[in-house]
Amino acid sequence: MSSCKNCNSKTLTVDSATGNIECTSCGVVQGINNYDQVTFNRDGPTGINVRLGTSGSRFDYSYRETKVYLAQKIVSEILCKLDLENRVDEVNHMIKLITEEEYGSGNWFNVLVGACVYVVMRKANKWMPLTSVCDSVGCDSYELGRMVSRVVEHLELTLPEFDMVGLFERVVKELVVEKGNIGKDKIGRIVKQGVFLVQCMIKWYVTTGRRPVPVVVAVIVFVCEVNDVEISMEDLASQLNVVVSTCKFRYKELLKRLVDVARENLPWGNDVNVRNIMKNVPNVIQYMEVKSMCNREKEEKSLEEIGVDLEMLVSDCLNQNGEDSTDWEIEDLEKLNVSSECLSEIYLKYLDDYSNMKGKTDTMKDVRSKRSDILVDMPEYWSGNSELSKKLFLDQILEKDVGLNVMPPSFIKGCLKTKRIKEKIKAAKMRIEKIRRPSTDVNGFDDECVKVSVKSSKRKRKEKKVDIDWEDFVIETLLLHQVKEEEIEKGYYNTLLDLHVFNSGT
């Protein structure tokens, strides 16, 4: 302890009012040691200059401690924007494992925090759109998606599959129910119909390779419209951070699939289109629900198990429209020993049943203008007893029959693309052959591949218009370099040009 500079006494104390050290024996104020530097500008003092990296005391923070503090501050700010303050410990633990407790700084660290937040929510089976995290972090979905993949790979995690049905149910309960004035019965019907249609969209491959949230938005808007609940697609898409145009496109795809179901199964289906499908929705949904509850499995039985069931045999043969019956083996048919009178009686009974069924169908066609309005007001058209109204696994969804089986849109586009390229290859081969052998008449050519329109003018030269594009020239080049047609049909022109044209000398 220092002594007084006047009397060398050890009785020094700190004045509580001024903060100065004084001697209690002689009352002399000691040297000032609590000076705070004050900064000034042209208007006067601006405040006390506090040095960065200090805690207000004599101890300074180290560089690592400052970096950790700033990194944890970034984590807290991002979670606060997402209203997930209760997930701070989980996100910090994940970041510690990834960075080995070193954290980091810069834009990449923000993306890492966003990826950890998304992974934590996915592990907890909580709904968290990737676009919402992107808005809080300040990056695009592709950059954040790559970081999510790296986090999952580094930590060797297995994320649960994206639950579209769970997302639909949560959105309905969190957003639609808030509208108010909706009874419990109507909410239950909306949820069951929506789950049914969402799983139908999965069965129809509408969700394959697409972002799932726009599909959920389209289904919610559709079932709300069917049940007379007002909801705006723009508002719902904005709250879920998805593009409105994509949601509208998925909505049109849903209507198109329902039109296909009506045209293939309803007697008046040829009159159904996208414009009037809403009037026919009760009938279509009713048919789909009943169809999904039917057993698709066909029990194959031998002749010894079913006996001589001639009625089924005749009905099966007549339904084949002249084709061979696939449900009966030749050995079974050879075992039958039936008189012509018996077959004639069964055939007449079949015709009678068919005429009765056709008469009922004609009656339904006559009243088709009235049946939609009647069923729209009847809540009984929907029972909600189908298994598709509950969450099912993918293999169970694909086993169900709802009256429409389609191929994935990407597969159909691929087949159409391959067919178009084949036609271009054929046309290119004809053009090459005609140039090589101009005197030979190429079968099927007849100037169909190259159409020339000549415009005559006195002062202008003749103009030739050819309807071939760059793809035709590329295909011709590849054919001249003896590239296999099977490789050209795949459509990877740049790769084929690099392999066979530009590097052909090496």
VOSEBA-718818 format. One record per residue (C-alpha): z, y negated, x negated; residue in one letter. Coordinates in steps of 0.2 Angstrom, whole numbers, plus 5000, padded with zeros to 4 digits. Example, Ala and Ser with C-alpha at 12.3 -4.5 7.8 and 13.67 -1.06 7.14 Angstrom:
% residues 2
    up  north  east  residu
  5039   5022  4938       a
  5036   5005  4932       s
% end
This chain:
% residues 506
    up  north  east  residu
  5000   5000  5000       m
  4995   4983  4993       s
  5008   4969  4991       s
  5008   4951  4996       c
  4999   4939  4985       k
  5012   4926  4986       n
  5029   4935  4985       c
  5023   4953  4980       n
  5033   4960  4995       s
  5027   4976  5003       k
  5031   4970  5020       t
  5013   4967  5026       l
  5008   4969  5044       t
  4992   4966  5055       v
  4993   4952  5068       d
  4987   4959  5084       s
  4980   4943  5090       a
  4969   4938  5075       t
  4968   4955  5066       g
  4973   4947  5050       n
  4985   4954  5038       i
  5001   4944  5036       e
  5017   4945  5025       c
  5033   4946  5036       t
  5044   4940  5022       s
  5034   4923  5017       c
  5022   4922  5032       g
  5007   4920  5020       v
  4990   4926  5027       v
  4982   4938  5015       q
  4963   4939  5011       g
  4951   4941  5025       i
  4944   4959  5026       n
  4938   4960  5044       n
  4922   4949  5042       y
  4908   4953  5053       d
  4891   4947  5048       q
  4883   4936  5062       v
  4864   4934  5062       t
  4856   4917  5067       f
  4840   4910  5073       n
  4834   4893  5077       r
  4844   4893  5093       d
  4860   4898  5085       g
  4869   4915  5083       p
  4861   4930  5090       t
  4876   4942  5088       g
  4883   4954  5075       i
  4872   4964  5064       n
  4877   4982  5066       v
  4870   4993  5052       r
  4859   5008  5058       l
  4867   5025  5054       g
  4886   5019  5056       t
  4898   5023  5069       s
  4907   5007  5069       g
  4919   5013  5056       s
  4918   5016  5037       r
  4909   5033  5039       f
  4890   5034  5040       d
  4879   5047  5049       y
  4869   5058  5038       s
  4850   5059  5040       y
  4851   5077  5049       r
  4865   5071  5061       e
  4854   5056  5066       t
  4839   5067  5068       k
  4849   5079  5079       v
  4856   5065  5089       y
  4839   5057  5093       l
  4832   5074  5097       a
  4846   5078  5109       q
  4843   5061  5117       k
  4825   5066  5120       i
  4830   5082  5128       v
  4842   5073  5140       s
  4829   5060  5145       e
  4816   5073  5149       i
  4828   5083  5159       l
  4834   5068  5168       c
  4816   5063  5173       k
  4814   5081  5180       l
  4831   5080  5188       d
  4837   5096  5179       l
  4853   5090  5170       e
  4861   5106  5173       n
  4848   5115  5162       r
  4853   5105  5146       v
  4862   5119  5138       d
  4849   5132  5141       e
  4835   5121  5134       v
  4845   5116  5119       n
  4849   5134  5115       h
  4831   5139  5116       m
  4826   5124  5105       i
  4839   5129  5092       k
  4832   5146  5091       l
  4815   5140  5089       i
  4818   5126  5076       t
  4833   5135  5068       e
  4845   5121  5073       e
  4834   5108  5064       e
  4826   5100  5079       y
  4813   5088  5075       g
  4804   5071  5080       s
  4787   5066  5085       g
  4776   5069  5100       n
  4775   5088  5096       w
  4794   5089  5099       f
  4792   5081  5116       n
  4779   5095  5120       v
  4791   5108  5114       l
  4805   5102  5125       v
  4793   5102  5140       g
  4787   5120  5136       a
  4806   5126  5134       c
  4810   5118  5151       v
  4795   5127  5159       y
  4800   5143  5152       v
  4818   5141  5157       v
  4813   5138  5175       m
  4800   5152  5175       r
  4814   5164  5169       k
  4825   5159  5183       a
  4811   5161  5196       n
  4812   5143  5200       k
  4797   5133  5206       w
  4791   5121  5192       m
  4773   5115  5192       p
  4766   5113  5175       l
  4758   5096  5179       t
  4776   5089  5183       s
  4782   5093  5166       v
  4766   5086  5159       c
  4769   5069  5167       d
  4787   5069  5161       s
  4782   5074  5143       v
  4766   5063  5141       g
  4753   5077  5137       c
  4740   5086  5146       d
  4741   5103  5154       s
  4731   5112  5140       y
  4742   5106  5126       e
  4758   5110  5136       l
  4750   5127  5140       g
  4747   5131  5122       r
  4765   5127  5118       m
  4772   5138  5132       v
  4762   5152  5125       s
  4768   5149  5107       r
  4786   5148  5114       v
  4785   5165  5124       v
  4777   5173  5109       e
  4789   5167  5096       h
  4805   5172  5107       l
  4796   5188  5112       e
  4799   5184  5131       l
  4791   5192  5146       t
  4790   5179  5160       l
  4789   5186  5178       p
  4773   5185  5187       e
  4769   5169  5197       f
  4776   5171  5214       d
  4764   5163  5226       m
  4773   5169  5241       v
  4790   5162  5235       g
  4782   5146  5231       l
  4775   5145  5248       f
  4792   5148  5256       e
  4801   5136  5245       r
  4788   5122  5249       v
  4789   5125  5267       v
  4808   5125  5268       k
  4809   5110  5256       e
  4795   5099  5262       l
  4789   5104  5279       v
  4806   5107  5287       v
  4811   5089  5282       e
  4799   5082  5294       k
  4811   5086  5308       g
  4808   5090  5326       n
  4803   5108  5322       i
  4811   5122  5330       g
  4817   5138  5321       k
  4805   5149  5330       d
  4790   5138  5325       k
  4796   5137  5307       i
  4798   5156  5307       g
  4781   5158  5314       r
  4774   5146  5301       i
  4782   5155  5287       v
  4776   5172  5293       k
  4758   5167  5296       q
  4757   5157  5280       g
  4764   5172  5270       v
  4751   5183  5279       f
  4736   5171  5274       l
  4742   5169  5256       v
  4742   5187  5253       q
  4725   5188  5262       c
  4719   5175  5250       m
  4725   5186  5236       i
  4716   5201  5243       k
  4700   5191  5245       w
  4701   5186  5227       y
  4702   5167  5231       v
  4716   5165  5219       t
  4709   5175  5205       t
  4707   5164  5189       g
  4712   5149  5199       r
  4727   5138  5200       r
  4738   5144  5213       p
  4746   5128  5220       v
  4731   5121  5228       p
  4729   5138  5238       v
  4747   5136  5244       v
  4744   5118  5249       v
  4728   5123  5259       a
  4737   5137  5268       v
  4752   5126  5272       i
  4740   5113  5280       v
  4731   5126  5289       f
  4746   5135  5297       v
  4754   5118  5302       c
  4738   5113  5310       e
  4737   5130  5320       v
  4755   5127  5326       n
  4753   5109  5330       d
  4764   5102  5316       v
  4757   5086  5308       e
  4756   5086  5289       i
  4745   5076  5277       s
  4736   5086  5264       m
  4736   5070  5252       e
  4754   5068  5253       d
  4758   5086  5250       l
  4746   5087  5236       a
  4754   5071  5228       s
  4771   5079  5230       q
  4766   5095  5221       l
  4755   5086  5208       n
  4739   5094  5212       v
  4721   5087  5214       v
  4717   5083  5233       v
  4699   5088  5231       s
  4704   5105  5224       t
  4715   5108  5239       c
  4701   5103  5251       k
  4690   5115  5243       f
  4702   5129  5244       r
  4705   5124  5263       y
  4686   5126  5266       k
  4686   5143  5257       e
  4700   5149  5269       l
  4690   5143  5284       l
  4674   5152  5277       k
  4684   5168  5275       r
  4690   5168  5293       l
  4673   5164  5299       v
  4667   5180  5289       d
  4681   5190  5298       v
  4675   5184  5315       a
  4657   5187  5312       r
  4660   5205  5306       e
  4672   5211  5319       n
  4672   5200  5335       l
  4659   5203  5348       p
  4655   5184  5349       w
  4657   5182  5330       g
  4639   5176  5328       n
  4644   5160  5337       d
  4658   5157  5326       v
  4656   5144  5312       n
  4667   5133  5301       v
  4666   5119  5314       r
  4673   5129  5329       n
  4684   5141  5319       i
  4700   5132  5324       m
  4697   5137  5342       k
  4694   5155  5337       n
  4709   5156  5325       v
  4721   5164  5337       p
  4708   5178  5340       n
  4704   5181  5322       v
  4723   5181  5317       i
  4727   5193  5331       q
  4713   5205  5325       y
  4718   5203  5307       m
  4736   5207  5311       e
  4732   5222  5322       v
  4720   5229  5309       k
  4732   5227  5295       s
  4745   5238  5304       m
  4732   5252  5306       c
  4732   5267  5294       n
  4717   5266  5283       r
  4720   5283  5275       e
  4708   5296  5282       k
  4715   5313  5282       e
  4702   5325  5276       e
  4704   5342  5284       k
  4695   5358  5282       s
  4687   5368  5296       l
  4702   5381  5296       e
  4715   5367  5298       e
  4707   5358  5313       i
  4697   5372  5321       g
  4681   5369  5330       v
  4682   5351  5334       d
  4665   5348  5340       l
  4668   5332  5348       e
  4673   5324  5332       m
  4658   5332  5323       l
  4645   5326  5336       v
  4653   5308  5336       s
  4653   5308  5317       d
  4635   5313  5316       c
  4629   5301  5329       l
  4639   5287  5320       n
  4629   5290  5304       q
  4613   5282  5311       n
  4602   5296  5304       g
  4611   5298  5288       e
  4620   5313  5281       d
  4638   5315  5286       s
  4649   5314  5272       t
  4665   5320  5281       d
  4659   5338  5283       w
  4654   5350  5270       e
  4639   5361  5272       i
  4650   5377  5271       e
  4660   5371  5286       d
  4644   5368  5296       l
  4637   5385  5292       e
  4653   5393  5300       k
  4649   5385  5317       l
  4641   5396  5330       n
  4639   5385  5345       v
  4627   5386  5360       s
  4615   5372  5364       s
  4624   5370  5381       e
  4640   5366  5373       c
  4632   5353  5361       l
  4623   5345  5376       s
  4639   5343  5386       e
  4648   5335  5371       i
  4633   5323  5368       y
  4632   5318  5386       l
  4651   5314  5386       k
  4648   5304  5370       y
  4635   5294  5378       l
  4646   5290  5394       d
  4660   5284  5383       d
  4648   5273  5373       y
  4640   5265  5389       s
  4658   5261  5395       n
  4663   5253  5379       m
  4646   5243  5378       k
  4650   5237  5396       g
  4667   5230  5391       k
  4659   5222  5376       t
  4646   5213  5387       d
  4660   5207  5398       t
  4669   5200  5383       m
  4653   5191  5378       k
  4651   5183  5395       d
  4669   5176  5395       v
  4669   5170  5377       r
  4668   5152  5382       s
  4685   5153  5390       k
  4694   5166  5380       r
  4699   5154  5366       s
  4707   5140  5376       d
  4717   5154  5385       i
  4724   5162  5369       l
  4727   5146  5360       v
  4741   5142  5373       d
  4748   5160  5372       m
  4761   5162  5358       p
  4760   5181  5361       e
  4744   5182  5350       y
  4755   5182  5335       w
  4769   5196  5334       s
  4773   5194  5315       g
  4776   5213  5314       n
  4763   5216  5300       s
  4769   5221  5283       e
  4758   5207  5276       l
  4770   5195  5284       s
  4782   5200  5270       k
  4781   5199  5252       k
  4771   5214  5245       l
  4766   5220  5228       f
  4748   5218  5223       l
  4743   5236  5225       d
  4750   5236  5242       q
  4741   5220  5247       i
  4724   5228  5241       l
  4727   5243  5251       e
  4729   5234  5267       k
  4713   5231  5279       d
  4711   5215  5287       v
  4693   5217  5293       g
  4685   5209  5277       l
  4682   5216  5260       n
  4674   5204  5248       v
  4670   5204  5229       m
  4678   5191  5217       p
  4668   5175  5217       p
  4666   5175  5198       s
  4659   5193  5199       f
  4646   5187  5212       i
  4641   5172  5202       k
  4639   5183  5187       g
  4628   5195  5196       c
  4617   5181  5203       l
  4616   5173  5185       k
  4611   5190  5178       t
  4597   5191  5192       k
  4591   5174  5188       r
  4590   5177  5170       i
  4581   5193  5173       k
  4568   5184  5183       e
  4566   5171  5169       k
  4564   5185  5156       i
  4550   5193  5166       k
  4541   5176  5168       a
  4543   5172  5150       a
  4535   5189  5145       k
  4521   5185  5157       m
  4518   5168  5149       r
  4518   5176  5131       i
  4506   5190  5136       e
  4494   5178  5144       k
  4494   5167  5128       i
  4491   5182  5117       r
  4478   5190  5128       r
  4470   5176  5138       p
  4455   5187  5144       s
  4467   5200  5151       t
  4473   5198  5169       d
  4492   5200  5169       v
  4498   5208  5185       n
  4509   5198  5195       g
  4506   5182  5186       f
  4494   5172  5196       d
  4500   5156  5189       d
  4517   5158  5198       e
  4527   5155  5182       c
  4518   5139  5177       v
  4512   5127  5191       k
  4501   5113  5185       v
  4497   5098  5196       s
  4483   5088  5190       v
  4482   5069  5196       k
  4465   5062  5193       s
  4463   5044  5189       s
  4449   5034  5182       k
  4459   5025  5169       r
  4473   5037  5166       k
  4473   5054  5158       r
  4477   5070  5168       k
  4495   5073  5169       e
  4502   5091  5169       k
  4518   5095  5178       k
  4526   5111  5172       v
  4542   5118  5181       d
  4550   5126  5166       i
  4566   5120  5158       d
  4574   5122  5141       w
  4581   5139  5146       e
  4564   5146  5148       d
  4559   5140  5131       f
  4575   5147  5123       v
  4571   5164  5132       i
  4553   5164  5125       e
  4560   5160  5107       t
  4572   5174  5108       l
  4559   5186  5115       l
  4547   5181  5101       l
  4561   5186  5088       h
  4562   5203  5096       q
  4580   5200  5104       v
  4585   5214  5116       k
  4583   5209  5134       e
  4601   5216  5138       e
  4608   5203  5126       e
  4598   5189  5133       i
  4604   5193  5151       e
  4622   5189  5145       k
  4617   5171  5143       g
  4625   5167  5126       y
  4610   5158  5120       y
  4618   5148  5106       n
  4625   5164  5098       t
  4609   5173  5099       l
  4599   5158  5092       l
  4612   5157  5077       d
  4610   5176  5074       l
  4592   5179  5076       h
  4582   5163  5075       v
  4591   5151  5062       f
  4598   5165  5051       n
  4583   5176  5053       s
  4577   5173  5035       g
  4594   5179  5028       t
% end
